[in-house]
């Protein structure tokens, strides 16, 4: 198994990076804008 990990080290690091949730991203939205609202059917 160690051999397979060594062969796919780049894939393992990419998978880890893709699975990491970023929590320090600034959004141009307020909390009120993220609340559930009625759909705009117009």
PDB file of N, CA, C and O in Angstrom:
ATOM      1  N   UNK A   1       0.825  -1.194   0.000  1.00  0.00           N
ATOM      2  CA  UNK A   1       0.000   0.000   0.000  1.00  0.00           C
ATOM      3  C   UNK A   1       0.868   1.257   0.000  1.00  0.00           C
ATOM      4  O   UNK A   1       0.510   2.252  -0.630  1.00  0.00           O
ATOM      5  N   UNK A   2       1.986   1.225   0.687  1.00  0.00           N
ATOM      6  CA  UNK A   2       2.870   2.395   0.724  1.00  0.00           C
ATOM      7  C   UNK A   2       3.358   2.751  -0.669  1.00  0.00           C
ATOM      8  O   UNK A   2       3.528   3.927  -0.989  1.00  0.00           O
ATOM      9  N   UNK A   3       3.584   1.742  -1.497  1.00  0.00           N
ATOM     10  CA  UNK A   3       4.027   1.989  -2.864  1.00  0.00           C
ATOM     11  C   UNK A   3       2.977   2.715  -3.678  1.00  0.00           C
ATOM     12  O   UNK A   3       3.294   3.628  -4.440  1.00  0.00           O
ATOM     13  N   UNK A   4       1.718   2.309  -3.515  1.00  0.00           N
ATOM     14  CA  UNK A   4       0.627   2.973  -4.249  1.00  0.00           C
ATOM     15  C   UNK A   4       0.466   4.419  -3.783  1.00  0.00           C
ATOM     16  O   UNK A   4       0.213   5.312  -4.592  1.00  0.00           O
ATOM     17  N   UNK A   5       0.612   4.646  -2.475  1.00  0.00           N
ATOM     18  CA  UNK A   5       0.515   6.018  -1.964  1.00  0.00           C
ATOM     19  C   UNK A   5       1.630   6.881  -2.533  1.00  0.00           C
ATOM     20  O   UNK A   5       1.398   8.030  -2.909  1.00  0.00           O
ATOM     21  N   UNK A   6       2.823   6.338  -2.596  1.00  0.00           N
ATOM     22  CA  UNK A   6       3.955   7.094  -3.134  1.00  0.00           C
ATOM     23  C   UNK A   6       3.732   7.408  -4.611  1.00  0.00           C
ATOM     24  O   UNK A   6       4.063   8.502  -5.069  1.00  0.00           O
ATOM     25  N   UNK A   7       3.179   6.463  -5.352  1.00  0.00           N
ATOM     26  CA  UNK A   7       2.939   6.671  -6.778  1.00  0.00           C
ATOM     27  C   UNK A   7       1.854   7.716  -7.022  1.00  0.00           C
ATOM     28  O   UNK A   7       1.898   8.425  -8.027  1.00  0.00           O
ATOM     29  N   UNK A   8       0.898   7.819  -6.130  1.00  0.00           N
ATOM     30  CA  UNK A   8      -0.249   8.719  -6.315  1.00  0.00           C
ATOM     31  C   UNK A   8      -0.248   9.877  -5.330  1.00  0.00           C
ATOM     32  O   UNK A   8      -1.306  10.391  -4.967  1.00  0.00           O
ATOM     33  N   UNK A   9       0.940  10.288  -4.896  1.00  0.00           N
ATOM     34  CA  UNK A   9       1.053  11.357  -3.903  1.00  0.00           C
ATOM     35  C   UNK A   9       0.386  12.641  -4.398  1.00  0.00           C
ATOM     36  O   UNK A   9      -0.331  13.295  -3.642  1.00  0.00           O
ATOM     37  N   UNK A  10       0.615  13.006  -5.658  1.00  0.00           N
ATOM     38  CA  UNK A  10       0.027  14.238  -6.199  1.00  0.00           C
ATOM     39  C   UNK A  10      -1.495  14.178  -6.200  1.00  0.00           C
ATOM     40  O   UNK A  10      -2.159  15.167  -5.892  1.00  0.00           O
ATOM     41  N   UNK A  11      -2.044  13.027  -6.544  1.00  0.00           N
ATOM     42  CA  UNK A  11      -3.499  12.856  -6.559  1.00  0.00           C
ATOM     43  C   UNK A  11      -4.053  12.957  -5.141  1.00  0.00           C
ATOM     44  O   UNK A  11      -5.120  13.533  -4.929  1.00  0.00           O
ATOM     45  N   UNK A  12      -3.331  12.398  -4.170  1.00  0.00           N
ATOM     46  CA  UNK A  12      -3.780  12.458  -2.776  1.00  0.00           C
ATOM     47  C   UNK A  12      -3.808  13.900  -2.280  1.00  0.00           C
ATOM     48  O   UNK A  12      -4.765  14.307  -1.621  1.00  0.00           O
ATOM     49  N   UNK A  13      -2.774  14.673  -2.589  1.00  0.00           N
ATOM     50  CA  UNK A  13      -2.750  16.078  -2.173  1.00  0.00           C
ATOM     51  C   UNK A  13      -3.856  16.883  -2.862  1.00  0.00           C
ATOM     52  O   UNK A  13      -4.486  17.731  -2.230  1.00  0.00           O
ATOM     53  N   UNK A  14      -4.092  16.626  -4.138  1.00  0.00           N
ATOM     54  CA  UNK A  14      -5.160  17.318  -4.855  1.00  0.00           C
ATOM     55  C   UNK A  14      -6.523  16.968  -4.266  1.00  0.00           C
ATOM     56  O   UNK A  14      -7.370  17.846  -4.103  1.00  0.00           O
ATOM     57  N   UNK A  15      -6.741  15.703  -3.948  1.00  0.00           N
ATOM     58  CA  UNK A  15      -8.006  15.277  -3.348  1.00  0.00           C
ATOM     59  C   UNK A  15      -8.227  15.969  -2.012  1.00  0.00           C
ATOM     60  O   UNK A  15      -9.338  16.404  -1.709  1.00  0.00           O
ATOM     61  N   UNK A  16      -7.172  16.071  -1.214  1.00  0.00           N
ATOM     62  CA  UNK A  16      -7.268  16.748   0.084  1.00  0.00           C
ATOM     63  C   UNK A  16      -7.625  18.225  -0.118  1.00  0.00           C
ATOM     64  O   UNK A  16      -8.480  18.768   0.581  1.00  0.00           O
ATOM     65  N   UNK A  17      -6.959  18.861  -1.081  1.00  0.00           N
ATOM     66  CA  UNK A  17      -7.216  20.283  -1.332  1.00  0.00           C
ATOM     67  C   UNK A  17      -8.644  20.506  -1.815  1.00  0.00           C
ATOM     68  O   UNK A  17      -9.294  21.463  -1.393  1.00  0.00           O
ATOM     69  N   UNK A  18      -9.137  19.645  -2.685  1.00  0.00           N
ATOM     70  CA  UNK A  18     -10.495  19.786  -3.203  1.00  0.00           C
ATOM     71  C   UNK A  18     -11.554  19.526  -2.135  1.00  0.00           C
ATOM     72  O   UNK A  18     -12.657  20.068  -2.216  1.00  0.00           O
ATOM     73  N   UNK A  19     -11.236  18.709  -1.139  1.00  0.00           N
ATOM     74  CA  UNK A  19     -12.205  18.369  -0.102  1.00  0.00           C
ATOM     75  C   UNK A  19     -12.195  19.363   1.056  1.00  0.00           C
ATOM     76  O   UNK A  19     -13.050  19.286   1.939  1.00  0.00           O
ATOM     77  N   UNK A  20     -11.241  20.294   1.067  1.00  0.00           N
ATOM     78  CA  UNK A  20     -11.131  21.261   2.153  1.00  0.00           C
ATOM     79  C   UNK A  20     -12.120  22.401   1.937  1.00  0.00           C
ATOM     80  O   UNK A  20     -12.155  23.005   0.865  1.00  0.00           O
ATOM     81  N   UNK A  21     -12.919  22.692   2.952  1.00  0.00           N
ATOM     82  CA  UNK A  21     -13.904  23.772   2.879  1.00  0.00           C
ATOM     83  C   UNK A  21     -13.242  25.070   3.326  1.00  0.00           C
ATOM     84  O   UNK A  21     -12.710  25.156   4.433  1.00  0.00           O
ATOM     85  N   UNK A  22     -13.278  26.066   2.467  1.00  0.00           N
ATOM     86  CA  UNK A  22     -12.699  27.367   2.790  1.00  0.00           C
ATOM     87  C   UNK A  22     -13.698  28.146   3.647  1.00  0.00           C
ATOM     88  O   UNK A  22     -14.860  28.296   3.270  1.00  0.00           O
ATOM     89  N   UNK A  23     -13.245  28.636   4.788  1.00  0.00           N
ATOM     90  CA  UNK A  23     -14.127  29.398   5.674  1.00  0.00           C
ATOM     91  C   UNK A  23     -13.718  30.863   5.776  1.00  0.00           C
ATOM     92  O   UNK A  23     -14.374  31.634   6.476  1.00  0.00           O
ATOM     93  N   UNK A  24     -12.653  31.259   5.098  1.00  0.00           N
ATOM     94  CA  UNK A  24     -12.162  32.629   5.211  1.00  0.00           C
ATOM     95  C   UNK A  24     -12.424  33.454   3.951  1.00  0.00           C
ATOM     96  O   UNK A  24     -11.702  34.409   3.663  1.00  0.00           O
ATOM     97  N   UNK A  25     -13.460  33.077   3.206  1.00  0.00           N
ATOM     98  CA  UNK A  25     -13.795  33.775   1.968  1.00  0.00           C
ATOM     99  C   UNK A  25     -14.796  34.887   2.276  1.00  0.00           C
ATOM    100  O   UNK A  25     -15.824  34.656   2.912  1.00  0.00           O
ATOM    101  N   UNK A  26     -14.478  36.090   1.817  1.00  0.00           N
ATOM    102  CA  UNK A  26     -15.397  37.208   2.038  1.00  0.00           C
ATOM    103  C   UNK A  26     -16.507  37.164   0.995  1.00  0.00           C
ATOM    104  O   UNK A  26     -16.248  36.982  -0.195  1.00  0.00           O
ATOM    105  N   UNK A  27     -17.748  37.334   1.453  1.00  0.00           N
ATOM    106  CA  UNK A  27     -18.906  37.340   0.567  1.00  0.00           C
ATOM    107  C   UNK A  27     -19.510  38.732   0.532  1.00  0.00           C
ATOM    108  O   UNK A  27     -19.457  39.467   1.518  1.00  0.00           O
ATOM    109  N   UNK A  28     -20.083  39.088  -0.603  1.00  0.00           N
ATOM    110  CA  UNK A  28     -20.753  40.379  -0.725  1.00  0.00           C
ATOM    111  C   UNK A  28     -22.237  40.227  -0.416  1.00  0.00           C
ATOM    112  O   UNK A  28     -23.070  40.899  -1.024  1.00  0.00           O
ATOM    113  N   UNK A  29     -22.573  39.350   0.522  1.00  0.00           N
ATOM    114  CA  UNK A  29     -23.955  39.107   0.923  1.00  0.00           C
ATOM    115  C   UNK A  29     -24.082  39.315   2.420  1.00  0.00           C
ATOM    116  O   UNK A  29     -23.126  39.131   3.174  1.00  0.00           O
ATOM    117  N   UNK A  30     -25.287  39.704   2.840  1.00  0.00           N
ATOM    118  CA  UNK A  30     -25.562  39.804   4.267  1.00  0.00           C
ATOM    119  C   UNK A  30     -26.248  38.517   4.722  1.00  0.00           C
ATOM    120  O   UNK A  30     -26.700  37.724   3.896  1.00  0.00           O
ATOM    121  N   UNK A  31     -26.322  38.318   6.007  1.00  0.00           N
ATOM    122  CA  UNK A  31     -27.009  37.139   6.549  1.00  0.00           C
ATOM    123  C   UNK A  31     -28.480  37.137   6.139  1.00  0.00           C
ATOM    124  O   UNK A  31     -29.054  36.078   5.885  1.00  0.00           O
ATOM    125  N   UNK A  32     -29.091  38.324   6.076  1.00  0.00           N
ATOM    126  CA  UNK A  32     -30.493  38.418   5.688  1.00  0.00           C
ATOM    127  C   UNK A  32     -30.703  37.944   4.247  1.00  0.00           C
ATOM    128  O   UNK A  32     -31.731  37.340   3.942  1.00  0.00           O
ATOM    129  N   UNK A  33     -29.755  38.205   3.373  1.00  0.00           N
ATOM    130  CA  UNK A  33     -29.876  37.785   1.981  1.00  0.00           C
ATOM    131  C   UNK A  33     -29.755  36.267   1.830  1.00  0.00           C
ATOM    132  O   UNK A  33     -30.176  35.710   0.816  1.00  0.00           O
ATOM    133  N   UNK A  34     -29.193  35.611   2.815  1.00  0.00           N
ATOM    134  CA  UNK A  34     -29.016  34.162   2.754  1.00  0.00           C
ATOM    135  C   UNK A  34     -30.179  33.395   3.372  1.00  0.00           C
ATOM    136  O   UNK A  34     -30.219  32.167   3.294  1.00  0.00           O
ATOM    137  N   UNK A  35     -31.129  34.107   3.988  1.00  0.00           N
ATOM    138  CA  UNK A  35     -32.279  33.447   4.599  1.00  0.00           C
ATOM    139  C   UNK A  35     -33.218  32.897   3.528  1.00  0.00           C
ATOM    140  O   UNK A  35     -33.254  33.400   2.405  1.00  0.00           O
ATOM    141  N   UNK A  36     -33.971  31.868   3.883  1.00  0.00           N
ATOM    142  CA  UNK A  36     -34.937  31.269   2.961  1.00  0.00           C
ATOM    143  C   UNK A  36     -36.039  32.285   2.688  1.00  0.00           C
ATOM    144  O   UNK A  36     -36.588  32.884   3.612  1.00  0.00           O
ATOM    145  N   UNK A  37     -36.354  32.472   1.414  1.00  0.00           N
ATOM    146  CA  UNK A  37     -37.376  33.434   1.010  1.00  0.00           C
ATOM    147  C   UNK A  37     -38.357  32.766   0.058  1.00  0.00           C
ATOM    148  O   UNK A  37     -38.097  31.688  -0.477  1.00  0.00           O
ATOM    149  N   UNK A  38     -39.491  33.433  -0.139  1.00  0.00           N
ATOM    150  CA  UNK A  38     -40.466  32.957  -1.107  1.00  0.00           C
ATOM    151  C   UNK A  38     -39.859  33.093  -2.507  1.00  0.00           C
ATOM    152  O   UNK A  38     -39.112  34.036  -2.766  1.00  0.00           O
ATOM    153  N   UNK A  39     -40.172  32.167  -3.401  1.00  0.00           N
ATOM    154  CA  UNK A  39     -39.634  32.268  -4.762  1.00  0.00           C
ATOM    155  C   UNK A  39     -40.199  33.473  -5.501  1.00  0.00           C
ATOM    156  O   UNK A  39     -41.337  33.879  -5.267  1.00  0.00           O
ATOM    157  N   UNK A  40     -39.401  34.037  -6.388  1.00  0.00           N
ATOM    158  CA  UNK A  40     -39.825  35.158  -7.223  1.00  0.00           C
ATOM    159  C   UNK A  40     -40.424  34.582  -8.498  1.00  0.00           C
ATOM    160  O   UNK A  40     -39.697  34.209  -9.419  1.00  0.00           O
ATOM    161  N   UNK A  41     -41.750  34.509  -8.551  1.00  0.00           N
ATOM    162  CA  UNK A  41     -42.445  33.886  -9.690  1.00  0.00           C
ATOM    163  C   UNK A  41     -42.735  34.882 -10.804  1.00  0.00           C
ATOM    164  O   UNK A  41     -43.417  34.540 -11.770  1.00  0.00           O
ATOM    165  N   UNK A  42     -42.231  36.106 -10.689  1.00  0.00           N
ATOM    166  CA  UNK A  42     -42.549  37.146 -11.667  1.00  0.00           C
ATOM    167  C   UNK A  42     -41.724  37.073 -12.828  1.00  0.00           C
ATOM    168  O   UNK A  42     -41.872  37.883 -13.742  1.00  0.00           O
TER     169      UNK A  42
END
